[in-house]
Amino acid sequence: MAMNSQITGLKVAGALFGLLGLVQLTRLVLRFDVAIAGYHVPFWASGLAVVVLGGLSVWLFRLAQIPR
């Protein structure tokens, strides 16, 4: 039962990272301006976030597929 719970956790985390990556990709495509405390966040930061979050999502889904 514990293994199934771990696999479910990996899939949920992978889905959340994937969703956040899609939000960042949407920001890049639609060119939304984001300001935090008056500082404008550059678009390259979202590009980096897409790569990192996408990589984490793929990694977690692959870990969930490995038979144990």
Secondary structure, DSSP 8 states (H G I E B T S, - for coil): -HHHHHHHHHHHHHHHHHHHHHHHHHHHHHT---EETTEE--HHHHHHHHHHHHHHHHHHHHHHHS--
